[in-house]
Amino acid sequence: MLLGINGFAHNLPDGNVGIIAQGTQGALAEFIELCNLGPRGANVDSVNTVWRKPKEMFGSFEMR
């Protein structure tokens, strides 16, 4: 990913998308802005953000 974000995104049973993302504070801020826009054709109602210390480190970003 161009922002240098690592982690993963996955569809939740309720239709929402869960994302675990790791990166610099600036890259994560930009990533959150992009999440608020969503992909073409998507309707993003809200983005909830929880900041935590990582339990594991990811080496790439993937869709699960």
PDB file with one MODEL, atoms N, CA, C and O in Angstrom:
MODEL        1
ATOM      1  N   MET A   1       0.854  -1.180   0.000  1.00  0.00           N
ATOM      2  CA  MET A   1       0.000   0.000   0.000  1.00  0.00           C
ATOM      3  C   MET A   1       0.892   1.232   0.000  1.00  0.00           C
ATOM      4  O   MET A   1       1.948   1.236   0.633  1.00  0.00           O
ATOM      5  N   LEU A   2       0.483   2.256  -0.691  1.00  0.00           N
ATOM      6  CA  LEU A   2       1.305   3.447  -0.864  1.00  0.00           C
ATOM      7  C   LEU A   2       1.563   4.215   0.426  1.00  0.00           C
ATOM      8  O   LEU A   2       2.585   4.892   0.538  1.00  0.00           O
ATOM      9  N   LEU A   3       0.668   4.127   1.397  1.00  0.00           N
ATOM     10  CA  LEU A   3       0.838   4.864   2.649  1.00  0.00           C
ATOM     11  C   LEU A   3       1.776   4.171   3.623  1.00  0.00           C
ATOM     12  O   LEU A   3       2.149   4.759   4.638  1.00  0.00           O
ATOM     13  N   GLY A   4       2.160   2.951   3.341  1.00  0.00           N
ATOM     14  CA  GLY A   4       2.998   2.199   4.261  1.00  0.00           C
ATOM     15  C   GLY A   4       2.222   1.614   5.422  1.00  0.00           C
ATOM     16  O   GLY A   4       2.777   1.390   6.498  1.00  0.00           O
ATOM     17  N   ILE A   5       0.941   1.367   5.209  1.00  0.00           N
ATOM     18  CA  ILE A   5       0.078   0.790   6.233  1.00  0.00           C
ATOM     19  C   ILE A   5       0.158  -0.730   6.147  1.00  0.00           C
ATOM     20  O   ILE A   5       0.106  -1.297   5.055  1.00  0.00           O
ATOM     21  N   ASN A   6       0.285  -1.383   7.286  1.00  0.00           N
ATOM     22  CA  ASN A   6       0.255  -2.840   7.365  1.00  0.00           C
ATOM     23  C   ASN A   6      -0.951  -3.265   8.182  1.00  0.00           C
ATOM     24  O   ASN A   6      -1.447  -2.500   9.009  1.00  0.00           O
ATOM     25  N   GLY A   7      -1.426  -4.485   7.954  1.00  0.00           N
ATOM     26  CA  GLY A   7      -2.561  -5.018   8.704  1.00  0.00           C
ATOM     27  C   GLY A   7      -3.509  -5.751   7.784  1.00  0.00           C
ATOM     28  O   GLY A   7      -3.085  -6.384   6.818  1.00  0.00           O
ATOM     29  N   PHE A   8      -4.817  -5.665   8.089  1.00  0.00           N
ATOM     30  CA  PHE A   8      -5.789  -6.364   7.252  1.00  0.00           C
ATOM     31  C   PHE A   8      -7.174  -5.739   7.395  1.00  0.00           C
ATOM     32  O   PHE A   8      -7.467  -5.032   8.360  1.00  0.00           O
ATOM     33  N   ALA A   9      -8.006  -6.022   6.412  1.00  0.00           N
ATOM     34  CA  ALA A   9      -9.417  -5.632   6.422  1.00  0.00           C
ATOM     35  C   ALA A   9     -10.242  -6.884   6.182  1.00  0.00           C
ATOM     36  O   ALA A   9      -9.828  -7.777   5.443  1.00  0.00           O
ATOM     37  N   HIS A  10     -11.415  -6.947   6.810  1.00  0.00           N
ATOM     38  CA  HIS A  10     -12.283  -8.105   6.609  1.00  0.00           C
ATOM     39  C   HIS A  10     -13.739  -7.685   6.786  1.00  0.00           C
ATOM     40  O   HIS A  10     -14.046  -6.761   7.539  1.00  0.00           O
ATOM     41  N   ASN A  11     -14.627  -8.378   6.080  1.00  0.00           N
ATOM     42  CA  ASN A  11     -16.060  -8.126   6.196  1.00  0.00           C
ATOM     43  C   ASN A  11     -16.592  -8.764   7.470  1.00  0.00           C
ATOM     44  O   ASN A  11     -16.263  -9.907   7.787  1.00  0.00           O
ATOM     45  N   LEU A  12     -17.410  -8.023   8.192  1.00  0.00           N
ATOM     46  CA  LEU A  12     -18.033  -8.526   9.414  1.00  0.00           C
ATOM     47  C   LEU A  12     -19.425  -9.060   9.098  1.00  0.00           C
ATOM     48  O   LEU A  12     -20.028  -8.649   8.106  1.00  0.00           O
ATOM     49  N   PRO A  13     -19.946  -9.964   9.919  1.00  0.00           N
ATOM     50  CA  PRO A  13     -21.261 -10.558   9.647  1.00  0.00           C
ATOM     51  C   PRO A  13     -22.398  -9.536   9.534  1.00  0.00           C
ATOM     52  O   PRO A  13     -23.392  -9.784   8.851  1.00  0.00           O
ATOM     53  N   ASP A  14     -22.250  -8.383  10.208  1.00  0.00           N
ATOM     54  CA  ASP A  14     -23.319  -7.377  10.174  1.00  0.00           C
ATOM     55  C   ASP A  14     -23.234  -6.441   8.972  1.00  0.00           C
ATOM     56  O   ASP A  14     -24.007  -5.487   8.876  1.00  0.00           O
ATOM     57  N   GLY A  15     -22.294  -6.705   8.046  1.00  0.00           N
ATOM     58  CA  GLY A  15     -22.163  -5.885   6.852  1.00  0.00           C
ATOM     59  C   GLY A  15     -21.128  -4.779   6.974  1.00  0.00           C
ATOM     60  O   GLY A  15     -20.812  -4.117   5.985  1.00  0.00           O
ATOM     61  N   ASN A  16     -20.600  -4.569   8.159  1.00  0.00           N
ATOM     62  CA  ASN A  16     -19.538  -3.585   8.354  1.00  0.00           C
ATOM     63  C   ASN A  16     -18.204  -4.173   7.934  1.00  0.00           C
ATOM     64  O   ASN A  16     -18.105  -5.361   7.624  1.00  0.00           O
ATOM     65  N   VAL A  17     -17.188  -3.339   7.926  1.00  0.00           N
ATOM     66  CA  VAL A  17     -15.833  -3.764   7.603  1.00  0.00           C
ATOM     67  C   VAL A  17     -14.957  -3.512   8.825  1.00  0.00           C
ATOM     68  O   VAL A  17     -14.970  -2.417   9.387  1.00  0.00           O
ATOM     69  N   GLY A  18     -14.204  -4.515   9.231  1.00  0.00           N
ATOM     70  CA  GLY A  18     -13.242  -4.363  10.319  1.00  0.00           C
ATOM     71  C   GLY A  18     -11.854  -4.204   9.730  1.00  0.00           C
ATOM     72  O   GLY A  18     -11.490  -4.885   8.771  1.00  0.00           O
ATOM     73  N   ILE A  19     -11.082  -3.296  10.314  1.00  0.00           N
ATOM     74  CA  ILE A  19      -9.725  -3.054   9.822  1.00  0.00           C
ATOM     75  C   ILE A  19      -8.779  -2.987  11.016  1.00  0.00           C
ATOM     76  O   ILE A  19      -9.055  -2.299  11.999  1.00  0.00           O
ATOM     77  N   ILE A  20      -7.672  -3.701  10.924  1.00  0.00           N
ATOM     78  CA  ILE A  20      -6.549  -3.564  11.846  1.00  0.00           C
ATOM     79  C   ILE A  20      -5.432  -2.945  11.016  1.00  0.00           C
ATOM     80  O   ILE A  20      -4.997  -3.530  10.024  1.00  0.00           O
ATOM     81  N   ALA A  21      -4.966  -1.765  11.417  1.00  0.00           N
ATOM     82  CA  ALA A  21      -3.972  -1.053  10.620  1.00  0.00           C
ATOM     83  C   ALA A  21      -2.821  -0.588  11.503  1.00  0.00           C
ATOM     84  O   ALA A  21      -3.026  -0.149  12.634  1.00  0.00           O
ATOM     85  N   GLN A  22      -1.608  -0.692  10.966  1.00  0.00           N
ATOM     86  CA  GLN A  22      -0.404  -0.250  11.651  1.00  0.00           C
ATOM     87  C   GLN A  22       0.397   0.643  10.712  1.00  0.00           C
ATOM     88  O   GLN A  22       0.484   0.379   9.512  1.00  0.00           O
ATOM     89  N   GLY A  23       0.972   1.684  11.260  1.00  0.00           N
ATOM     90  CA  GLY A  23       1.790   2.595  10.473  1.00  0.00           C
ATOM     91  C   GLY A  23       2.134   3.814  11.303  1.00  0.00           C
ATOM     92  O   GLY A  23       1.849   3.860  12.499  1.00  0.00           O
ATOM     93  N   THR A  24       2.750   4.804  10.667  1.00  0.00           N
ATOM     94  CA  THR A  24       3.055   6.041  11.373  1.00  0.00           C
ATOM     95  C   THR A  24       1.761   6.785  11.675  1.00  0.00           C
ATOM     96  O   THR A  24       0.731   6.535  11.050  1.00  0.00           O
ATOM     97  N   GLN A  25       1.822   7.691  12.625  1.00  0.00           N
ATOM     98  CA  GLN A  25       0.627   8.443  12.987  1.00  0.00           C
ATOM     99  C   GLN A  25       0.086   9.225  11.782  1.00  0.00           C
ATOM    100  O   GLN A  25      -1.124   9.265  11.562  1.00  0.00           O
ATOM    101  N   GLY A  26       0.979   9.842  11.007  1.00  0.00           N
ATOM    102  CA  GLY A  26       0.555  10.594   9.833  1.00  0.00           C
ATOM    103  C   GLY A  26      -0.086   9.703   8.780  1.00  0.00           C
ATOM    104  O   GLY A  26      -1.108  10.064   8.197  1.00  0.00           O
ATOM    105  N   ALA A  27       0.517   8.531   8.532  1.00  0.00           N
ATOM    106  CA  ALA A  27      -0.034   7.605   7.542  1.00  0.00           C
ATOM    107  C   ALA A  27      -1.385   7.075   7.993  1.00  0.00           C
ATOM    108  O   ALA A  27      -2.298   6.924   7.181  1.00  0.00           O
ATOM    109  N   LEU A  28      -1.517   6.792   9.290  1.00  0.00           N
ATOM    110  CA  LEU A  28      -2.799   6.299   9.797  1.00  0.00           C
ATOM    111  C   LEU A  28      -3.874   7.375   9.713  1.00  0.00           C
ATOM    112  O   LEU A  28      -5.028   7.066   9.413  1.00  0.00           O
ATOM    113  N   ALA A  29      -3.521   8.626   9.970  1.00  0.00           N
ATOM    114  CA  ALA A  29      -4.487   9.719   9.853  1.00  0.00           C
ATOM    115  C   ALA A  29      -5.000   9.836   8.414  1.00  0.00           C
ATOM    116  O   ALA A  29      -6.197  10.017   8.188  1.00  0.00           O
ATOM    117  N   GLU A  30      -4.088   9.731   7.448  1.00  0.00           N
ATOM    118  CA  GLU A  30      -4.486   9.783   6.040  1.00  0.00           C
ATOM    119  C   GLU A  30      -5.331   8.568   5.660  1.00  0.00           C
ATOM    120  O   GLU A  30      -6.298   8.689   4.909  1.00  0.00           O
ATOM    121  N   PHE A  31      -4.960   7.400   6.181  1.00  0.00           N
ATOM    122  CA  PHE A  31      -5.716   6.177   5.927  1.00  0.00           C
ATOM    123  C   PHE A  31      -7.148   6.311   6.449  1.00  0.00           C
ATOM    124  O   PHE A  31      -8.095   5.908   5.773  1.00  0.00           O
ATOM    125  N   ILE A  32      -7.307   6.871   7.642  1.00  0.00           N
ATOM    126  CA  ILE A  32      -8.641   7.062   8.220  1.00  0.00           C
ATOM    127  C   ILE A  32      -9.463   8.003   7.351  1.00  0.00           C
ATOM    128  O   ILE A  32     -10.655   7.771   7.149  1.00  0.00           O
ATOM    129  N   GLU A  33      -8.847   9.061   6.832  1.00  0.00           N
ATOM    130  CA  GLU A  33      -9.558   9.967   5.919  1.00  0.00           C
ATOM    131  C   GLU A  33     -10.038   9.211   4.683  1.00  0.00           C
ATOM    132  O   GLU A  33     -11.171   9.399   4.241  1.00  0.00           O
ATOM    133  N   LEU A  34      -9.180   8.359   4.124  1.00  0.00           N
ATOM    134  CA  LEU A  34      -9.562   7.569   2.949  1.00  0.00           C
ATOM    135  C   LEU A  34     -10.683   6.586   3.289  1.00  0.00           C
ATOM    136  O   LEU A  34     -11.569   6.345   2.469  1.00  0.00           O
ATOM    137  N   CYS A  35     -10.645   6.025   4.490  1.00  0.00           N
ATOM    138  CA  CYS A  35     -11.714   5.113   4.917  1.00  0.00           C
ATOM    139  C   CYS A  35     -13.044   5.850   4.994  1.00  0.00           C
ATOM    140  O   CYS A  35     -14.084   5.277   4.670  1.00  0.00           O
ATOM    141  N   ASN A  36     -13.026   7.099   5.415  1.00  0.00           N
ATOM    142  CA  ASN A  36     -14.253   7.889   5.464  1.00  0.00           C
ATOM    143  C   ASN A  36     -14.848   8.105   4.074  1.00  0.00           C
ATOM    144  O   ASN A  36     -16.066   8.204   3.932  1.00  0.00           O
ATOM    145  N   LEU A  37     -14.006   8.178   3.059  1.00  0.00           N
ATOM    146  CA  LEU A  37     -14.484   8.320   1.684  1.00  0.00           C
ATOM    147  C   LEU A  37     -15.012   6.993   1.153  1.00  0.00           C
ATOM    148  O   LEU A  37     -16.026   6.955   0.456  1.00  0.00           O
ATOM    149  N   GLY A  38     -14.319   5.903   1.486  1.00  0.00           N
ATOM    150  CA  GLY A  38     -14.705   4.581   1.001  1.00  0.00           C
ATOM    151  C   GLY A  38     -14.380   4.404  -0.465  1.00  0.00           C
ATOM    152  O   GLY A  38     -14.033   5.370  -1.145  1.00  0.00           O
ATOM    153  N   PRO A  39     -14.486   3.179  -0.963  1.00  0.00           N
ATOM    154  CA  PRO A  39     -14.256   2.925  -2.384  1.00  0.00           C
ATOM    155  C   PRO A  39     -15.432   3.419  -3.224  1.00  0.00           C
ATOM    156  O   PRO A  39     -16.509   3.695  -2.695  1.00  0.00           O
ATOM    157  N   ARG A  40     -15.221   3.524  -4.505  1.00  0.00           N
ATOM    158  CA  ARG A  40     -16.265   3.963  -5.430  1.00  0.00           C
ATOM    159  C   ARG A  40     -17.505   3.092  -5.255  1.00  0.00           C
ATOM    160  O   ARG A  40     -17.412   1.864  -5.249  1.00  0.00           O
ATOM    161  N   GLY A  41     -18.647   3.720  -5.115  1.00  0.00           N
ATOM    162  CA  GLY A  41     -19.903   3.002  -4.986  1.00  0.00           C
ATOM    163  C   GLY A  41     -20.269   2.633  -3.565  1.00  0.00           C
ATOM    164  O   GLY A  41     -21.362   2.121  -3.321  1.00  0.00           O
ATOM    165  N   ALA A  42     -19.371   2.885  -2.617  1.00  0.00           N
ATOM    166  CA  ALA A  42     -19.656   2.537  -1.218  1.00  0.00           C
ATOM    167  C   ALA A  42     -20.373   3.679  -0.516  1.00  0.00           C
ATOM    168  O   ALA A  42     -20.242   4.839  -0.905  1.00  0.00           O
ATOM    169  N   ASN A  43     -21.122   3.347   0.508  1.00  0.00           N
ATOM    170  CA  ASN A  43     -21.771   4.341   1.350  1.00  0.00           C
ATOM    171  C   ASN A  43     -21.201   4.182   2.761  1.00  0.00           C
ATOM    172  O   ASN A  43     -21.554   3.243   3.474  1.00  0.00           O
ATOM    173  N   VAL A  44     -20.326   5.094   3.155  1.00  0.00           N
ATOM    174  CA  VAL A  44     -19.703   5.037   4.482  1.00  0.00           C
ATOM    175  C   VAL A  44     -20.510   5.921   5.416  1.00  0.00           C
ATOM    176  O   VAL A  44     -20.560   7.138   5.239  1.00  0.00           O
ATOM    177  N   ASP A  45     -21.144   5.307   6.413  1.00  0.00           N
ATOM    178  CA  ASP A  45     -21.925   6.061   7.395  1.00  0.00           C
ATOM    179  C   ASP A  45     -21.033   6.659   8.468  1.00  0.00           C
ATOM    180  O   ASP A  45     -21.234   7.803   8.875  1.00  0.00           O
ATOM    181  N   SER A  46     -20.051   5.898   8.931  1.00  0.00           N
ATOM    182  CA  SER A  46     -19.147   6.389   9.971  1.00  0.00           C
ATOM    183  C   SER A  46     -17.904   5.507  10.021  1.00  0.00           C
ATOM    184  O   SER A  46     -17.899   4.372   9.544  1.00  0.00           O
ATOM    185  N   VAL A  47     -16.866   6.058  10.605  1.00  0.00           N
ATOM    186  CA  VAL A  47     -15.629   5.317  10.849  1.00  0.00           C
ATOM    187  C   VAL A  47     -15.325   5.457  12.336  1.00  0.00           C
ATOM    188  O   VAL A  47     -15.115   6.565  12.830  1.00  0.00           O
ATOM    189  N   ASN A  48     -15.301   4.351  13.038  1.00  0.00           N
ATOM    190  CA  ASN A  48     -14.972   4.338  14.460  1.00  0.00           C
ATOM    191  C   ASN A  48     -13.515   3.930  14.611  1.00  0.00           C
ATOM    192  O   ASN A  48     -13.079   2.937  14.029  1.00  0.00           O
ATOM    193  N   THR A  49     -12.764   4.695  15.390  1.00  0.00           N
ATOM    194  CA  THR A  49     -11.334   4.457  15.541  1.00  0.00           C
ATOM    195  C   THR A  49     -11.002   4.163  16.995  1.00  0.00           C
ATOM    196  O   THR A  49     -11.432   4.880  17.899  1.00  0.00           O
ATOM    197  N   VAL A  50     -10.235   3.104  17.209  1.00  0.00           N
ATOM    198  CA  VAL A  50      -9.733   2.745  18.536  1.00  0.00           C
ATOM    199  C   VAL A  50      -8.220   2.598  18.400  1.00  0.00           C
ATOM    200  O   VAL A  50      -7.741   1.823  17.572  1.00  0.00           O
ATOM    201  N   TRP A  51      -7.473   3.336  19.207  1.00  0.00           N
ATOM    202  CA  TRP A  51      -6.017   3.268  19.174  1.00  0.00           C
ATOM    203  C   TRP A  51      -5.544   2.309  20.259  1.00  0.00           C
ATOM    204  O   TRP A  51      -5.938   2.426  21.419  1.00  0.00           O
ATOM    205  N   ARG A  52      -4.691   1.356  19.868  1.00  0.00           N
ATOM    206  CA  ARG A  52      -4.152   0.378  20.817  1.00  0.00           C
ATOM    207  C   ARG A  52      -2.702   0.080  20.478  1.00  0.00           C
ATOM    208  O   ARG A  52      -2.259   0.276  19.346  1.00  0.00           O
ATOM    209  N   LYS A  53      -1.978  -0.392  21.465  1.00  0.00           N
ATOM    210  CA  LYS A  53      -0.618  -0.881  21.199  1.00  0.00           C
ATOM    211  C   LYS A  53      -0.745  -2.215  20.470  1.00  0.00           C
ATOM    212  O   LYS A  53      -1.609  -3.022  20.815  1.00  0.00           O
ATOM    213  N   PRO A  54       0.099  -2.461  19.470  1.00  0.00           N
ATOM    214  CA  PRO A  54      -0.011  -3.702  18.699  1.00  0.00           C
ATOM    215  C   PRO A  54       0.275  -4.942  19.536  1.00  0.00           C
ATOM    216  O   PRO A  54       1.185  -4.960  20.364  1.00  0.00           O
ATOM    217  N   LYS A  55      -0.535  -5.989  19.295  1.00  0.00           N
ATOM    218  CA  LYS A  55      -0.288  -7.289  19.904  1.00  0.00           C
ATOM    219  C   LYS A  55       0.612  -8.135  19.010  1.00  0.00           C
ATOM    220  O   LYS A  55       1.311  -9.034  19.478  1.00  0.00           O
ATOM    221  N   GLU A  56       0.580  -7.829  17.708  1.00  0.00           N
ATOM    222  CA  GLU A  56       1.454  -8.494  16.741  1.00  0.00           C
ATOM    223  C   GLU A  56       1.784  -7.497  15.648  1.00  0.00           C
ATOM    224  O   GLU A  56       1.051  -6.529  15.447  1.00  0.00           O
ATOM    225  N   MET A  57       2.875  -7.724  14.944  1.00  0.00           N
ATOM    226  CA  MET A  57       3.289  -6.836  13.871  1.00  0.00           C
ATOM    227  C   MET A  57       2.978  -7.496  12.528  1.00  0.00           C
ATOM    228  O   MET A  57       3.209  -8.690  12.339  1.00  0.00           O
ATOM    229  N   PHE A  58       2.451  -6.701  11.604  1.00  0.00           N
ATOM    230  CA  PHE A  58       2.126  -7.189  10.267  1.00  0.00           C
ATOM    231  C   PHE A  58       3.153  -6.647   9.276  1.00  0.00           C
ATOM    232  O   PHE A  58       3.658  -5.536   9.432  1.00  0.00           O
ATOM    233  N   GLY A  59       3.453  -7.448   8.257  1.00  0.00           N
ATOM    234  CA  GLY A  59       4.458  -7.047   7.258  1.00  0.00           C
ATOM    235  C   GLY A  59       3.870  -6.547   5.963  1.00  0.00           C
ATOM    236  O   GLY A  59       4.601  -6.121   5.069  1.00  0.00           O
ATOM    237  N   SER A  60       2.523  -6.595   5.849  1.00  0.00           N
ATOM    238  CA  SER A  60       1.860  -6.138   4.627  1.00  0.00           C
ATOM    239  C   SER A  60       0.403  -5.824   4.975  1.00  0.00           C
ATOM    240  O   SER A  60      -0.018  -5.982   6.121  1.00  0.00           O
ATOM    241  N   PHE A  61      -0.357  -5.380   3.975  1.00  0.00           N
ATOM    242  CA  PHE A  61      -1.787  -5.152   4.175  1.00  0.00           C
ATOM    243  C   PHE A  61      -2.529  -6.112   3.246  1.00  0.00           C
ATOM    244  O   PHE A  61      -2.197  -6.233   2.066  1.00  0.00           O
ATOM    245  N   GLU A  62      -3.536  -6.791   3.792  1.00  0.00           N
ATOM    246  CA  GLU A  62      -4.272  -7.760   2.974  1.00  0.00           C
ATOM    247  C   GLU A  62      -5.755  -7.710   3.271  1.00  0.00           C
ATOM    248  O   GLU A  62      -6.182  -7.222   4.317  1.00  0.00           O
ATOM    249  N   MET A  63      -6.523  -8.217   2.341  1.00  0.00           N
ATOM    250  CA  MET A  63      -7.954  -8.394   2.507  1.00  0.00           C
ATOM    251  C   MET A  63      -8.168  -9.845   2.922  1.00  0.00           C
ATOM    252  O   MET A  63      -7.623 -10.758   2.301  1.00  0.00           O
ATOM    253  N   ARG A  64      -8.946 -10.056   3.953  1.00  0.00           N
ATOM    254  CA  ARG A  64      -9.205 -11.434   4.418  1.00  0.00           C
ATOM    255  C   ARG A  64     -10.641 -11.803   4.184  1.00  0.00           C
ATOM    256  O   ARG A  64     -11.052 -12.917   4.507  1.00  0.00           O
TER     257      ARG A  64
ENDMDL
END
